[in-house]
């Protein structure tokens, strides 16, 4: 039970590092330990993290997240779905330009 619990929870501390080199040491150490557990999903995750290591570590140099961009892309997809059948391209473009002013509320 402890082996299955600690690696997943410990990985959250990766984002708490301030500098790239300690984060890199932590990530490589975590992945090595995760692979040695022999647990399939954990090994797969560790190998994926190692493959994406450079991109993950770039965060510590630039502190930029792709979250806002992905959110905007999701809003654009929502507008596309909602405007299906509207043939006025100019109206569609104006709708996209006004996305930053739109506030969405959860319904339910």
N, CA, C and O atoms as a GROMACS GRO file, in nm:
protein
  432
    1UNK      N    1   0.083  -0.121   0.000
    1UNK     CA    2   0.000   0.000   0.000
    1UNK      C    3   0.086   0.126   0.000
    1UNK      O    4   0.055   0.221  -0.071
    2UNK      N    5   0.192   0.127   0.077
    2UNK     CA    6   0.277   0.246   0.083
    2UNK      C    7   0.345   0.273  -0.051
    2UNK      O    8   0.363   0.389  -0.089
    3UNK      N    9   0.383   0.167  -0.123
    3UNK     CA   10   0.449   0.186  -0.252
    3UNK      C   11   0.354   0.250  -0.351
    3UNK      O   12   0.395   0.338  -0.426
    4UNK      N   13   0.229   0.208  -0.353
    4UNK     CA   14   0.132   0.263  -0.448
    4UNK      C   15   0.094   0.407  -0.412
    4UNK      O   16   0.055   0.484  -0.499
    5UNK      N   17   0.106   0.443  -0.286
    5UNK     CA   18   0.062   0.575  -0.242
    5UNK      C   19   0.169   0.681  -0.259
    5UNK      O   20   0.143   0.787  -0.317
    6UNK      N   21   0.290   0.654  -0.209
    6UNK     CA   22   0.388   0.762  -0.198
    6UNK      C   23   0.432   0.822  -0.332
    6UNK      O   24   0.445   0.944  -0.340
    7UNK      N   25   0.455   0.743  -0.437
    7UNK     CA   26   0.505   0.808  -0.559
    7UNK      C   27   0.410   0.910  -0.618
    7UNK      O   28   0.452   1.018  -0.661
    8UNK      N   29   0.282   0.877  -0.620
    8UNK     CA   30   0.184   0.969  -0.681
    8UNK      C   31   0.175   1.098  -0.599
    8UNK      O   32   0.174   1.207  -0.657
    9UNK      N   33   0.166   1.087  -0.470
    9UNK     CA   34   0.153   1.204  -0.384
    9UNK      C   35   0.283   1.286  -0.380
    9UNK      O   36   0.279   1.409  -0.376
   10UNK      N   37   0.395   1.219  -0.382
   10UNK     CA   38   0.523   1.288  -0.374
   10UNK      C   39   0.550   1.370  -0.500
   10UNK      O   40   0.617   1.473  -0.493
   11UNK      N   41   0.498   1.326  -0.613
   11UNK     CA   42   0.522   1.395  -0.739
   11UNK      C   43   0.467   1.537  -0.738
   11UNK      O   44   0.515   1.623  -0.812
   12UNK      N   45   0.368   1.564  -0.656
   12UNK     CA   46   0.310   1.698  -0.646
   12UNK      C   47   0.413   1.802  -0.601
   12UNK      O   48   0.400   1.920  -0.633
   13UNK      N   49   0.512   1.759  -0.527
   13UNK     CA   50   0.613   1.853  -0.478
   13UNK      C   51   0.706   1.902  -0.588
   13UNK      O   52   0.781   1.998  -0.569
   14UNK      N   53   0.703   1.836  -0.705
   14UNK     CA   54   0.786   1.877  -0.818
   14UNK      C   55   0.763   2.024  -0.851
   14UNK      O   56   0.859   2.097  -0.876
   15UNK      N   57   0.638   2.068  -0.851
   15UNK     CA   58   0.604   2.205  -0.890
   15UNK      C   59   0.641   2.306  -0.781
   15UNK      O   60   0.638   2.426  -0.807
   16UNK      N   61   0.675   2.260  -0.663
   16UNK     CA   62   0.713   2.350  -0.556
   16UNK      C   63   0.858   2.395  -0.562
   16UNK      O   64   0.899   2.485  -0.488
   17UNK      N   65   0.937   2.334  -0.649
   17UNK     CA   66   1.077   2.374  -0.662
   17UNK      C   67   1.087   2.513  -0.723
   17UNK      O   68   1.001   2.556  -0.800
   18UNK      N   69   1.192   2.582  -0.687
   18UNK     CA   70   1.214   2.718  -0.735
   18UNK      C   71   1.303   2.721  -0.859
   18UNK      O   72   1.284   2.803  -0.948
   19UNK      N   73   1.400   2.630  -0.863
   19UNK     CA   74   1.497   2.632  -0.972
   19UNK      C   75   1.492   2.502  -1.052
   19UNK      O   76   1.442   2.400  -1.006
   20UNK      N   77   1.546   2.510  -1.173
   20UNK     CA   78   1.540   2.398  -1.267
   20UNK      C   79   1.620   2.277  -1.219
   20UNK      O   80   1.570   2.165  -1.222
   21UNK      N   81   1.745   2.298  -1.174
   21UNK     CA   82   1.830   2.183  -1.143
   21UNK      C   83   1.778   2.097  -1.028
   21UNK      O   84   1.786   1.975  -1.037
   22UNK      N   85   1.725   2.155  -0.919
   22UNK     CA   86   1.669   2.066  -0.816
   22UNK      C   87   1.544   1.994  -0.866
   22UNK      O   88   1.519   1.879  -0.829
   23UNK      N   89   1.467   2.062  -0.950
   23UNK     CA   90   1.346   1.999  -1.005
   23UNK      C   91   1.386   1.882  -1.094
   23UNK      O   92   1.320   1.778  -1.093
   24UNK      N   93   1.493   1.899  -1.171
   24UNK     CA   94   1.539   1.792  -1.259
   24UNK      C   95   1.588   1.673  -1.178
   24UNK      O   96   1.557   1.558  -1.210
   25UNK      N   97   1.664   1.700  -1.072
   25UNK     CA   98   1.712   1.591  -0.986
   25UNK      C   99   1.595   1.518  -0.922
   25UNK      O  100   1.593   1.395  -0.917
   26UNK      N  101   1.498   1.594  -0.874
   26UNK     CA  102   1.380   1.534  -0.812
   26UNK      C  103   1.305   1.448  -0.912
   26UNK      O  104   1.268   1.334  -0.881
   27UNK      N  105   1.281   1.501  -1.033
   27UNK     CA  106   1.204   1.428  -1.134
   27UNK      C  107   1.272   1.298  -1.173
   27UNK      O  108   1.207   1.194  -1.183
   28UNK      N  109   1.402   1.304  -1.197
   28UNK     CA  110   1.474   1.182  -1.236
   28UNK      C  111   1.475   1.079  -1.124
   28UNK      O  112   1.462   0.959  -1.149
   29UNK      N  113   1.492   1.126  -1.002
   29UNK     CA  114   1.489   1.035  -0.887
   29UNK      C  115   1.352   0.972  -0.871
   29UNK      O  116   1.341   0.851  -0.848
   30UNK      N  117   1.248   1.053  -0.884
   30UNK     CA  118   1.111   1.002  -0.871
   30UNK      C  119   1.083   0.898  -0.978
   30UNK      O  120   1.027   0.792  -0.949
   31UNK      N  121   1.122   0.928  -1.100
   31UNK     CA  122   1.096   0.835  -1.211
   31UNK      C  123   1.171   0.704  -1.192
   31UNK      O  124   1.117   0.596  -1.219
   32UNK      N  125   1.294   0.712  -1.146
   32UNK     CA  126   1.373   0.590  -1.122
   32UNK      C  127   1.305   0.502  -1.017
   32UNK      O  128   1.294   0.381  -1.034
   33UNK      N  129   1.260   0.566  -0.909
   33UNK     CA  130   1.192   0.489  -0.803
   33UNK      C  131   1.058   0.435  -0.850
   33UNK      O  132   1.020   0.324  -0.814
   34UNK      N  133   0.987   0.512  -0.932
   34UNK     CA  134   0.857   0.468  -0.982
   34UNK      C  135   0.873   0.347  -1.074
   34UNK      O  136   0.791   0.255  -1.071
   35UNK      N  137   0.978   0.348  -1.156
   35UNK     CA  138   1.001   0.236  -1.247
   35UNK      C  139   1.038   0.110  -1.170
   35UNK      O  140   0.998   0.000  -1.208
   36UNK      N  141   1.113   0.125  -1.061
   36UNK     CA  142   1.155   0.008  -0.984
   36UNK      C  143   1.042  -0.053  -0.901
   36UNK      O  144   1.057  -0.164  -0.848
   37UNK      N  145   0.928   0.017  -0.887
   37UNK     CA  146   0.817  -0.042  -0.812
   37UNK      C  147   0.759  -0.162  -0.884
   37UNK      O  148   0.702  -0.251  -0.821
   38UNK      N  149   0.773  -0.165  -1.017
   38UNK     CA  150   0.716  -0.275  -1.094
   38UNK      C  151   0.569  -0.259  -1.124
   38UNK      O  152   0.509  -0.346  -1.188
   39UNK      N  153   0.508  -0.150  -1.079
   39UNK     CA  154   0.367  -0.126  -1.106
   39UNK      C  155   0.351  -0.068  -1.246
   39UNK      O  156   0.409   0.036  -1.277
   40UNK      N  157   0.274  -0.136  -1.330
   40UNK     CA  158   0.260  -0.098  -1.471
   40UNK      C  159   0.222   0.046  -1.495
   40UNK      O  160   0.294   0.116  -1.567
   41UNK      N  161   0.112   0.095  -1.438
   41UNK     CA  162   0.072   0.233  -1.463
   41UNK      C  163   0.175   0.335  -1.415
   41UNK      O  164   0.195   0.438  -1.479
   42UNK      N  165   0.240   0.306  -1.304
   42UNK     CA  166   0.341   0.397  -1.251
   42UNK      C  167   0.464   0.400  -1.341
   42UNK      O  168   0.524   0.505  -1.364
   43UNK      N  169   0.503   0.282  -1.392
   43UNK     CA  170   0.616   0.275  -1.485
   43UNK      C  171   0.585   0.353  -1.613
   43UNK      O  172   0.670   0.426  -1.665
   44UNK      N  173   0.464   0.338  -1.663
   44UNK     CA  174   0.424   0.409  -1.785
   44UNK      C  175   0.429   0.559  -1.762
   44UNK      O  176   0.478   0.634  -1.847
   45UNK      N  177   0.378   0.603  -1.649
   45UNK     CA  178   0.378   0.746  -1.618
   45UNK      C  179   0.521   0.799  -1.607
   45UNK      O  180   0.551   0.906  -1.658
   46UNK      N  181   0.607   0.724  -1.541
   46UNK     CA  182   0.746   0.767  -1.523
   46UNK      C  183   0.817   0.778  -1.658
   46UNK      O  184   0.891   0.874  -1.681
   47UNK      N  185   0.794   0.684  -1.745
   47UNK     CA  186   0.857   0.689  -1.878
   47UNK      C  187   0.804   0.807  -1.959
   47UNK      O  188   0.879   0.870  -2.033
   48UNK      N  189   0.676   0.837  -1.944
   48UNK     CA  190   0.618   0.952  -2.012
   48UNK      C  191   0.680   1.082  -1.959
   48UNK      O  192   0.713   1.171  -2.037
   49UNK      N  193   0.694   1.092  -1.828
   49UNK     CA  194   0.754   1.212  -1.768
   49UNK      C  195   0.898   1.231  -1.814
   49UNK      O  196   0.941   1.343  -1.838
   50UNK      N  197   0.972   1.122  -1.824
   50UNK     CA  198   1.110   1.132  -1.872
   50UNK      C  199   1.116   1.176  -2.018
   50UNK      O  200   1.204   1.251  -2.058
   51UNK      N  201   1.021   1.128  -2.096
   51UNK     CA  202   1.015   1.167  -2.238
   51UNK      C  203   0.983   1.316  -2.251
   51UNK      O  204   1.031   1.382  -2.343
   52UNK      N  205   0.901   1.368  -2.160
   52UNK     CA  206   0.860   1.508  -2.163
   52UNK      C  207   0.943   1.597  -2.071
   52UNK      O  208   0.907   1.713  -2.046
   53UNK      N  209   1.051   1.544  -2.021
   53UNK     CA  210   1.130   1.613  -1.919
   53UNK      C  211   1.170   1.756  -1.958
   53UNK      O  212   1.155   1.848  -1.878
   54UNK      N  213   1.220   1.775  -2.078
   54UNK     CA  214   1.266   1.907  -2.119
   54UNK      C  215   1.154   2.009  -2.114
   54UNK      O  216   1.173   2.121  -2.066
   55UNK      N  217   1.037   1.973  -2.164
   55UNK     CA  218   0.924   2.064  -2.161
   55UNK      C  219   0.878   2.095  -2.020
   55UNK      O  220   0.843   2.209  -1.989
   56UNK      N  221   0.877   1.995  -1.934
   56UNK     CA  222   0.838   2.016  -1.795
   56UNK      C  223   0.937   2.109  -1.724
   56UNK      O  224   0.897   2.196  -1.647
   57UNK      N  225   1.063   2.090  -1.750
   57UNK     CA  226   1.165   2.171  -1.682
   57UNK      C  227   1.172   2.313  -1.736
   57UNK      O  228   1.221   2.402  -1.667
   58UNK      N  229   1.123   2.334  -1.857
   58UNK     CA  230   1.120   2.471  -1.911
   58UNK      C  231   1.033   2.563  -1.826
   58UNK      O  232   1.055   2.684  -1.825
   59UNK      N  233   0.936   2.506  -1.756
   59UNK     CA  234   0.852   2.586  -1.668
   59UNK      C  235   0.935   2.662  -1.565
   59UNK      O  236   0.902   2.775  -1.530
   60UNK      N  237   1.042   2.600  -1.517
   60UNK     CA  238   1.123   2.661  -1.411
   60UNK      C  239   1.210   2.774  -1.464
   60UNK      O  240   1.264   2.853  -1.386
   61UNK      N  241   1.226   2.782  -1.596
   61UNK     CA  242   1.302   2.892  -1.655
   61UNK      C  243   1.211   3.008  -1.695
   61UNK      O  244   1.251   3.124  -1.685
   62UNK      N  245   1.091   2.977  -1.741
   62UNK     CA  246   1.005   3.080  -1.798
   62UNK      C  247   0.876   3.106  -1.718
   62UNK      O  248   0.813   3.210  -1.735
   63UNK      N  249   0.838   3.012  -1.632
   63UNK     CA  250   0.717   3.024  -1.550
   63UNK      C  251   0.593   3.058  -1.633
   63UNK      O  252   0.511   3.141  -1.595
   64UNK      N  253   0.583   2.992  -1.748
   64UNK     CA  254   0.468   3.013  -1.835
   64UNK      C  255   0.388   2.883  -1.838
   64UNK      O  256   0.445   2.775  -1.854
   65UNK      N  257   0.259   2.895  -1.824
   65UNK     CA  258   0.169   2.780  -1.831
   65UNK      C  259   0.084   2.790  -1.958
   65UNK      O  260   0.050   2.900  -2.002
   66UNK      N  261   0.052   2.676  -2.015
   66UNK     CA  262  -0.033   2.676  -2.134
   66UNK      C  263  -0.181   2.676  -2.098
   66UNK      O  264  -0.267   2.671  -2.186
   67UNK      N  265  -0.212   2.682  -1.968
   67UNK     CA  266  -0.351   2.679  -1.923
   67UNK      C  267  -0.440   2.786  -1.984
   67UNK      O  268  -0.547   2.753  -2.035
   68UNK      N  269  -0.399   2.914  -1.980
   68UNK     CA  270  -0.485   3.018  -2.039
   68UNK      C  271  -0.509   2.997  -2.189
   68UNK      O  272  -0.619   3.021  -2.238
   69UNK      N  273  -0.406   2.953  -2.260
   69UNK     CA  274  -0.422   2.929  -2.403
   69UNK      C  275  -0.519   2.814  -2.428
   69UNK      O  276  -0.604   2.822  -2.518
   70UNK      N  277  -0.508   2.707  -2.351
   70UNK     CA  278  -0.598   2.593  -2.367
   70UNK      C  279  -0.741   2.634  -2.332
   70UNK      O  280  -0.836   2.587  -2.395
   71UNK      N  281  -0.757   2.719  -2.232
   71UNK     CA  282  -0.891   2.767  -2.198
   71UNK      C  283  -0.953   2.847  -2.311
   71UNK      O  284  -1.071   2.832  -2.342
   72UNK      N  285  -0.871   2.933  -2.374
   72UNK     CA  286  -0.921   3.011  -2.488
   72UNK      C  287  -0.958   2.919  -2.604
   72UNK      O  288  -1.060   2.941  -2.669
   73UNK      N  289  -0.877   2.818  -2.630
   73UNK     CA  290  -0.910   2.723  -2.736
   73UNK      C  291  -1.041   2.652  -2.708
   73UNK      O  292  -1.120   2.628  -2.800
   74UNK      N  293  -1.066   2.617  -2.583
   74UNK     CA  294  -1.192   2.552  -2.547
   74UNK      C  295  -1.310   2.647  -2.568
   74UNK      O  296  -1.416   2.605  -2.614
   75UNK      N  297  -1.292   2.776  -2.536
   75UNK     CA  298  -1.398   2.874  -2.559
   75UNK      C  299  -1.427   2.886  -2.708
   75UNK      O  300  -1.543   2.896  -2.748
   76UNK      N  301  -1.323   2.886  -2.791
   76UNK     CA  302  -1.342   2.894  -2.936
   76UNK      C  303  -1.421   2.773  -2.986
   76UNK      O  304  -1.512   2.788  -3.068
   77UNK      N  305  -1.387   2.655  -2.939
   77UNK     CA  306  -1.460   2.534  -2.979
   77UNK      C  307  -1.606   2.542  -2.937
   77UNK      O  308  -1.695   2.499  -3.011
   78UNK      N  309  -1.632   2.598  -2.818
   78UNK     CA  310  -1.770   2.614  -2.772
   78UNK      C  311  -1.847   2.708  -2.864
   78UNK      O  312  -1.961   2.679  -2.900
   79UNK      N  313  -1.786   2.820  -2.902
   79UNK     CA  314  -1.851   2.915  -2.992
   79UNK      C  315  -1.876   2.850  -3.127
   79UNK      O  316  -1.981   2.872  -3.188
   80UNK      N  317  -1.782   2.770  -3.174
   80UNK     CA  318  -1.801   2.700  -3.302
   80UNK      C  319  -1.922   2.608  -3.295
   80UNK      O  320  -2.002   2.604  -3.389
   81UNK      N  321  -1.935   2.534  -3.186
   81UNK     CA  322  -2.049   2.443  -3.172
   81UNK      C  323  -2.180   2.520  -3.164
   81UNK      O  324  -2.280   2.483  -3.227
   82UNK      N  325  -2.179   2.629  -3.087
   82UNK     CA  326  -2.301   2.707  -3.068
   82UNK      C  327  -2.343   2.779  -3.196
   82UNK      O  328  -2.462   2.805  -3.216
   83UNK      N  329  -2.247   2.812  -3.281
   83UNK     CA  330  -2.280   2.890  -3.400
   83UNK      C  331  -2.294   2.802  -3.524
   83UNK      O  332  -2.292   2.853  -3.636
   84UNK      N  333  -2.307   2.674  -3.506
   84UNK     CA  334  -2.322   2.584  -3.619
   84UNK      C  335  -2.444   2.625  -3.701
   84UNK      O  336  -2.555   2.636  -3.648
   85UNK      N  337  -2.423   2.647  -3.826
   85UNK     CA  338  -2.533   2.688  -3.913
   85UNK      C  339  -2.535   2.836  -3.943
   85UNK      O  340  -2.603   2.879  -4.036
   86UNK      N  341  -2.462   2.916  -3.867
   86UNK     CA  342  -2.454   3.059  -3.894
   86UNK      C  343  -2.356   3.079  -4.009
   86UNK      O  344  -2.242   3.035  -4.003
   87UNK      N  345  -2.403   3.147  -4.112
   87UNK     CA  346  -2.320   3.161  -4.232
   87UNK      C  347  -2.246   3.293  -4.237
   87UNK      O  348  -2.163   3.313  -4.326
   88UNK      N  349  -2.272   3.383  -4.146
   88UNK     CA  350  -2.210   3.514  -4.147
   88UNK      C  351  -2.072   3.504  -4.080
   88UNK      O  352  -2.062   3.506  -3.957
   89UNK      N  353  -1.969   3.494  -4.160
   89UNK     CA  354  -1.833   3.477  -4.108
   89UNK      C  355  -1.788   3.597  -4.026
   89UNK      O  356  -1.718   3.581  -3.926
   90UNK      N  357  -1.828   3.717  -4.066
   90UNK     CA  358  -1.790   3.838  -3.992
   90UNK      C  359  -1.848   3.835  -3.851
   90UNK      O  360  -1.780   3.873  -3.755
   91UNK      N  361  -1.973   3.790  -3.837
   91UNK     CA  362  -2.035   3.780  -3.704
   91UNK      C  363  -1.958   3.678  -3.619
   91UNK      O  364  -1.934   3.701  -3.501
   92UNK      N  365  -1.920   3.567  -3.681
   92UNK     CA  366  -1.845   3.465  -3.609
   92UNK      C  367  -1.712   3.521  -3.560
   92UNK      O  368  -1.673   3.497  -3.446
   93UNK      N  369  -1.641   3.596  -3.645
   93UNK     CA  370  -1.513   3.655  -3.606
   93UNK      C  371  -1.532   3.756  -3.492
   93UNK      O  372  -1.451   3.760  -3.399
   94UNK      N  373  -1.636   3.838  -3.500
   94UNK     CA  374  -1.662   3.934  -3.392
   94UNK      C  375  -1.690   3.862  -3.261
   94UNK      O  376  -1.648   3.907  -3.154
   95UNK      N  377  -1.760   3.751  -3.268
   95UNK     CA  378  -1.789   3.671  -3.149
   95UNK      C  379  -1.658   3.621  -3.088
   95UNK      O  380  -1.641   3.623  -2.966
   96UNK      N  381  -1.566   3.577  -3.172
   96UNK     CA  382  -1.437   3.529  -3.122
   96UNK      C  383  -1.357   3.642  -3.057
   96UNK      O  384  -1.293   3.622  -2.954
   97UNK      N  385  -1.361   3.760  -3.117
   97UNK     CA  386  -1.287   3.874  -3.060
   97UNK      C  387  -1.344   3.915  -2.924
   97UNK      O  388  -1.271   3.970  -2.841
   98UNK      N  389  -1.470   3.889  -2.900
   98UNK     CA  390  -1.532   3.929  -2.773
   98UNK      C  391  -1.524   3.820  -2.667
   98UNK      O  392  -1.582   3.835  -2.559
   99UNK      N  393  -1.454   3.711  -2.695
   99UNK     CA  394  -1.446   3.600  -2.600
   99UNK      C  395  -1.391   3.642  -2.464
   99UNK      O  396  -1.437   3.593  -2.361
  100UNK      N  397  -1.294   3.731  -2.462
  100UNK     CA  398  -1.232   3.769  -2.335
  100UNK      C  399  -1.330   3.842  -2.244
  100UNK      O  400  -1.306   3.853  -2.123
  101UNK      N  401  -1.440   3.891  -2.300
  101UNK     CA  402  -1.540   3.961  -2.219
  101UNK      C  403  -1.649   3.866  -2.170
  101UNK      O  404  -1.727   3.901  -2.082
  102UNK      N  405  -1.655   3.748  -2.229
  102UNK     CA  406  -1.762   3.652  -2.197
  102UNK      C  407  -1.733   3.583  -2.065
  102UNK      O  408  -1.620   3.541  -2.040
  103UNK      N  409  -1.833   3.572  -1.983
  103UNK     CA  410  -1.824   3.499  -1.858
  103UNK      C  411  -1.918   3.381  -1.867
  103UNK      O  412  -2.036   3.395  -1.902
  104UNK      N  413  -1.866   3.263  -1.836
  104UNK     CA  414  -1.947   3.142  -1.839
  104UNK      C  415  -1.984   3.103  -1.697
  104UNK      O  416  -1.904   3.118  -1.605
  105UNK      N  417  -2.105   3.055  -1.680
  105UNK     CA  418  -2.150   3.008  -1.549
  105UNK      C  419  -2.188   2.862  -1.560
  105UNK      O  420  -2.242   2.817  -1.661
  106UNK      N  421  -2.158   2.787  -1.454
  106UNK     CA  422  -2.199   2.648  -1.451
  106UNK      C  423  -2.347   2.642  -1.422
  106UNK      O  424  -2.398   2.710  -1.333
  107UNK      N  425  -2.416   2.560  -1.499
  107UNK     CA  426  -2.561   2.547  -1.482
  107UNK      C  427  -2.587   2.410  -1.420
  107UNK      O  428  -2.528   2.310  -1.460
  108UNK      N  429  -2.675   2.409  -1.322
  108UNK     CA  430  -2.705   2.279  -1.265
  108UNK      C  431  -2.744   2.279  -1.125
  108UNK      O  432  -2.771   2.173  -1.068
   0.00000   0.00000   0.00000
